[in-house]
């Protein structure tokens, strides 16, 4: 099992200086840094090679995350939008390949936090499945696990529970299309955290951890015993990424609705210490 952290824990924005944060993640004891992908599409091959070299030099694996917008909605009623979305995600997968990555996760099957009114869910689900099937071929060619993130009802409407995700990936029917479960979202939507994890079983391709208020993992309201027992029963041995989203004043706060400082006024040293405490807590829980 490997342990990672999202770049956005240290940043007010989803994207920025990944090279500097690779060094920081290494210093804090992590194996993996998970980064948001849109910025990568603006980088030259030389810049991408520099990012890959920095990760290799520091022994940090890169994992990748996205939240698609309305323009690239793979479940859209508009065929042209779906086509543009497929082309866009293929470009992301190609960049991930160049960086030597094998883990691509997020709301990568519909639009993130962009829905209102009455929705024909079965129809939109069918459109999404067709789109993801096409992308699955590229993921298979590149050896990338395409992990569909199950999130709460306020962030998207297609996959809110592990059961919905299992049914979806079974219909896609690709060995490279898997599921990302997140303890924060499960606490909102699932009847049983352990049951949700066990239900995903071998299709659990990635796992995010955070508390009920998205601080770094620690004792509290989260039933960490169910997280541990579920992962053990599922035989999960891949990446566990800490996804604390705690800072205000940027795109992370706007998109994730962080309206108050969740760091307790922490300076950079305290941010690192809190990350290391969360990592220590998860290792004691799972190893």
C-alpha positions as a printed NumPy array, in Angstrom:
array([[  0.   ,   0.   ,   0.   ],
       [  1.19 ,   3.51 ,  -0.873],
       [  0.168,   6.77 ,   0.772],
       [ -0.37 ,  10.019,  -1.078],
       [ -1.615,  13.548,  -0.581],
       [ -3.336,  15.997,  -2.909],
       [ -1.4  ,  19.036,  -4.088],
       [ -4.382,  21.22 ,  -3.137],
       [ -3.863,  20.594,   0.584],
       [ -1.032,  23.125,   0.535],
       [ -2.511,  25.453,  -2.07 ],
       [ -5.478,  27.793,  -2.341],
       [ -5.772,  26.727,  -5.972],
       [ -6.01 ,  23.349,  -7.684],
       [ -2.952,  24.013,  -9.799],
       [  0.453,  25.601,  -9.365],
       [  4.094,  24.67 ,  -8.754],
       [  3.991,  20.893,  -8.72 ],
       [  7.771,  20.507,  -8.666],
       [  8.102,  22.393,  -5.387],
       [  5.287,  20.357,  -3.854],
       [  6.88 ,  17.071,  -4.941],
       [  9.814,  17.956,  -2.683],
       [  7.436,  18.92 ,   0.13 ],
       [  5.467,  15.682,  -0.151],
       [  8.705,  13.708,   0.003],
       [  9.831,  15.646,   3.086],
       [  6.557,  14.816,   4.815],
       [  6.956,  11.093,   4.124],
       [  4.44 ,  10.512,   1.324],
       [  4.881,   8.095,  -1.563],
       [  2.495,   9.812,  -3.988],
       [  1.486,  13.351,  -4.943],
       [ -1.918,  13.649,  -6.579],
       [ -2.281,  16.603,  -8.92 ],
       [ -5.057,  18.269, -10.899],
       [ -4.641,  17.763, -14.642],
       [ -5.871,  20.815, -16.658],
       [ -2.647,  22.801, -16.126],
       [ -0.642,  19.901, -17.531],
       [ -2.238,  20.437, -20.943],
       [ -0.567,  23.856, -21.133],
       [  2.954,  22.554, -20.477],
       [  5.522,  21.821, -23.17 ],
       [  7.081,  18.381, -23.517],
       [ 10.232,  19.838, -21.999],
       [  8.318,  21.086, -18.955],
       [  6.576,  17.74 , -18.584],
       [  9.915,  15.975, -18.751],
       [ 11.206,  18.252, -15.993],
       [  8.194,  17.443, -13.819],
       [  8.666,  13.718, -14.399],
       [ 12.365,  13.967, -13.572],
       [ 11.631,  15.835, -10.334],
       [  9.193,  13.109,  -9.274],
       [ 11.68 ,  10.36 , -10.084],
       [ 14.531,  12.12 ,  -8.295],
       [ 12.447,  12.394,  -5.143],
       [ 10.956,   8.905,  -5.338],
       [  7.443,  10.339,  -5.62 ],
       [  4.8  ,   8.672,  -7.767],
       [  2.393,  11.036,  -9.513],
       [ -1.343,  10.369,  -9.528],
       [ -3.851,  12.502, -11.394],
       [ -7.237,  14.058, -10.694],
       [ -9.879,  15.965, -12.653],
       [-13.336,  17.423, -12.233],
       [-14.803,  17.906, -15.706],
       [-16.712,  21.079, -16.498],
       [-19.868,  21.595, -18.511],
       [-17.887,  22.1  , -21.726],
       [-16.471,  18.56 , -21.426],
       [-19.461,  16.8  , -19.882],
       [-19.269,  13.161, -20.976],
       [-22.934,  12.677, -20.059],
       [-24.244,  15.737, -21.929],
       [-27.406,  15.623, -24.019],
       [-25.355,  17.394, -26.698],
       [-23.346,  14.987, -28.863],
       [-20.817,  17.697, -29.739],
       [-20.139,  18.342, -26.06 ],
       [-19.612,  14.63 , -25.453],
       [-17.241,  14.404, -28.423],
       [-15.269,  17.406, -27.19 ],
       [-15.171,  15.875, -23.714],
       [-13.792,  12.579, -25.037],
       [-11.112,  14.403, -27.05 ],
       [-10.195,  16.506, -24.019],
       [ -9.826,  13.513, -21.7  ],
       [ -7.786,  11.668, -24.326],
       [ -5.351,  14.591, -24.26 ],
       [ -5.165,  14.291, -20.481],
       [ -4.505,  10.56 , -20.706],
       [ -1.725,  11.182, -23.203],
       [ -0.034,  13.643, -20.815],
       [ -0.376,  11.152, -17.965],
       [  1.315,   8.551, -20.168],
       [  4.195,  10.945, -20.839],
       [  4.595,  11.464, -17.095],
       [  4.651,   7.708, -16.46 ],
       [  1.369,   7.795, -14.533],
       [ -1.031,   4.924, -14.005],
       [ -3.77 ,   6.409, -11.801],
       [ -6.371,   8.866, -13.184],
       [ -9.324,   9.668, -10.971],
       [-12.106,  12.125, -10.261],
       [-15.401,  13.18 , -11.743],
       [-14.211,  12.024, -15.144],
       [-17.563,  10.744, -16.425],
       [-19.855,  13.818, -16.187],
       [-19.624,  17.483, -15.163],
       [-18.681,  18.418, -11.616],
       [-21.091,  20.583,  -9.616],
       [-22.891,  21.757, -12.731],
       [-26.491,  20.562, -12.718],
       [-29.906,  21.957, -11.927],
       [-33.52 ,  21.362, -12.801],
       [-35.044,  18.017, -13.699],
       [-32.458,  15.506, -14.943],
       [-33.137,  12.399, -17.001],
       [-30.608,  10.308, -15.089],
       [-31.007,   7.025, -17.03 ],
       [-30.478,   8.848, -20.346],
       [-27.481,  10.825, -19.08 ],
       [-26.031,   7.65 , -17.55 ],
       [-26.291,   5.864, -20.901],
       [-24.485,   8.722, -22.661],
       [-21.74 ,   8.651, -20.035],
       [-21.227,   4.901, -20.38 ],
       [-20.699,   5.246, -24.146],
       [-18.163,   8.043, -23.577],
       [-16.252,   6.161, -20.892],
       [-16.176,   3.005, -23.023],
       [-14.367,   4.951, -25.725],
       [-11.91 ,   6.406, -23.23 ],
       [-11.375,   2.971, -21.691],
       [ -9.628,   1.851, -24.87 ],
       [ -7.039,   4.598, -24.484],
       [ -6.646,   3.843, -20.768],
       [ -6.053,   0.185, -21.613],
       [ -3.45 ,   1.059, -24.258],
       [ -1.618,   3.32 , -21.785],
       [ -1.893,   1.068, -18.73 ],
       [ -3.868,   3.687, -16.786],
       [ -6.514,   2.898, -14.187],
       [ -9.485,   5.159, -15.011],
       [-11.113,   5.59 , -11.61 ],
       [-14.64 ,   6.98 , -11.384],
       [-15.001,   8.985,  -8.184],
       [-18.168,   8.403,  -6.193],
       [-19.155,  11.743,  -4.667],
       [-22.07 ,  13.165,  -2.74 ],
       [-25.36 ,  14.348,  -4.234],
       [-24.353,  18.016,  -4.06 ],
       [-21.389,  17.533,  -6.429],
       [-22.843,  15.312,  -9.15 ],
       [-25.876,  13.126,  -9.792],
       [-24.674,   9.991, -11.597],
       [-22.584,   8.069,  -9.057],
       [-23.411,   8.826,  -5.437],
       [-22.956,   5.323,  -4.005],
       [-20.586,   2.429,  -4.393],
       [-23.426,   0.274,  -5.713],
       [-24.165,   2.735,  -8.511],
       [-20.483,   2.808,  -9.436],
       [-20.196,  -0.993,  -9.478],
       [-23.181,  -1.264, -11.821],
       [-21.722,   1.458, -14.046],
       [-18.242,  -0.058, -14.389],
       [-19.729,  -3.492, -14.978],
       [-21.647,  -2.064, -17.939],
       [-18.557,  -0.313, -19.274],
       [-16.811,  -3.692, -18.98 ],
       [-13.166,  -2.651, -19.147],
       [-10.386,  -3.972, -16.908],
       [ -9.003,  -0.43 , -16.663],
       [-12.2  ,   1.336, -15.571],
       [-12.424,   1.218, -11.812],
       [-13.852,   3.061,  -8.807],
       [-12.567,   5.73 ,  -6.465],
       [-14.219,   5.796,  -3.058],
       [-13.732,   8.669,  -0.614],
       [-14.416,   8.485,   3.114],
       [-15.811,  12.047,   3.16 ],
       [-18.42 ,  11.317,   0.5  ],
       [-19.241,   7.884,   1.899],
       [-20.051,   9.436,   5.265],
       [-22.792,  11.434,   3.51 ],
       [-24.232,   8.844,   1.137],
       [-23.601,   5.269,   2.235],
       [-25.516,   3.157,   4.762],
       [-22.274,   1.361,   5.623],
       [-18.735,   2.53 ,   4.903],
       [-17.397,  -0.999,   5.236],
       [-20.159,  -2.371,   3.049],
       [-19.473,   0.203,   0.344],
       [-15.786,  -0.68 ,   0.239],
       [-16.372,  -4.423,   0.253],
       [-19.042,  -3.981,  -2.422],
       [-16.535,  -2.31 ,  -4.742],
       [-14.161,  -5.224,  -4.191],
       [-11.631,  -5.8  ,  -6.93 ],
       [-12.934,  -2.779,  -8.878],
       [-11.711,  -0.41 ,  -6.157],
       [ -8.917,   1.315,  -8.037],
       [ -8.178,   4.243,  -5.732],
       [ -9.128,   5.532,  -2.281],
       [ -9.325,   9.017,  -0.737],
       [ -9.409,   9.725,   2.984],
       [-10.489,  12.768,   4.941],
       [-12.67 ,  13.573,   7.893],
       [-16.289,  14.704,   7.887],
       [-15.114,  18.341,   7.537],
       [-12.225,  17.532,   5.184],
       [ -9.408,  18.069,   7.635],
       [ -6.473,  15.634,   7.656],
       [ -7.377,  12.186,   9.052],
       [ -7.627,  12.025,  12.838],
       [ -9.924,  10.542,  15.492],
       [-13.397,  12.065,  15.397],
       [-16.764,  11.499,  13.753],
       [-15.395,   9.302,  10.964],
       [-15.739,   5.577,  11.636],
       [-12.152,   4.696,  10.814],
       [-12.689,   1.147,  12.022],
       [-15.069,   0.55 ,   9.104],
       [-12.575,   2.107,   6.695],
       [ -9.828,  -0.216,   7.906],
       [-11.954,  -3.356,   8.018],
       [-13.448,  -2.609,   4.61 ],
       [-10.104,  -2.085,   2.907],
       [ -8.716,  -5.214,   4.533],
       [-11.709,  -7.312,   3.482],
       [-11.488,  -5.951,  -0.076],
       [ -7.785,  -6.839,  -0.215],
       [ -6.98 ,  -3.262,  -1.18 ],
       [ -3.248,  -2.608,  -1.593],
       [ -3.077,   0.413,  -3.93 ],
       [ -2.836,   4.148,  -3.164],
       [ -4.559,   5.769,  -0.21 ],
       [ -4.549,   9.536,  -0.787],
       [ -5.152,  12.098,   1.935],
       [ -7.457,  14.783,   0.493],
       [ -7.736,  17.538,   3.097],
       [ -9.25 ,  20.703,   1.581],
       [ -8.808,  23.348,   4.246],
       [ -7.754,  26.722,   2.84 ],
       [ -9.948,  29.629,   1.789],
       [ -9.504,  32.281,  -0.861],
       [ -8.932,  30.359,  -4.093],
       [-10.377,  27.896,  -6.573],
       [-10.204,  24.996,  -4.109],
       [-12.37 ,  26.914,  -1.634],
       [-14.815,  28.048,  -4.317],
       [-15.275,  24.595,  -5.831],
       [-15.272,  22.667,  -2.547],
       [-17.233,  25.252,  -0.529],
       [-14.579,  26.022,   2.083],
       [-16.008,  29.208,   3.581],
       [-13.882,  29.376,   6.736],
       [-10.245,  28.716,   7.516],
       [ -9.994,  25.049,   8.463],
       [ -6.294,  25.154,   9.331],
       [ -6.578,  26.901,  12.681],
       [ -4.368,  29.664,  11.352],
       [ -1.55 ,  27.216,  10.623],
       [  1.708,  28.457,   9.148],
       [  3.563,  26.364,   6.578],
       [  5.454,  24.346,   9.204],
       [  2.193,  23.518,  10.984],
       [  0.591,  22.532,   7.677],
       [  3.414,  20.062,   7.144],
       [  3.129,  18.781,  10.714],
       [ -0.629,  18.245,  10.341],
       [ -0.077,  16.35 ,   7.087],
       [  2.504,  14.122,   8.756],
       [  0.157,  13.512,  11.69 ],
       [ -2.566,  12.464,   9.235],
       [ -0.152,  10.162,   7.434],
       [  0.981,   8.618,  10.704],
       [ -2.639,   8.077,  11.748],
       [ -3.486,   6.284,   8.478],
       [ -0.394,   4.089,   8.592],
       [ -1.162,   3.011,  12.149],
       [ -4.722,   2.276,  11.06 ],
       [ -3.975,   0.332,   7.896],
       [ -0.529,  -1.22 ,   8.174]])
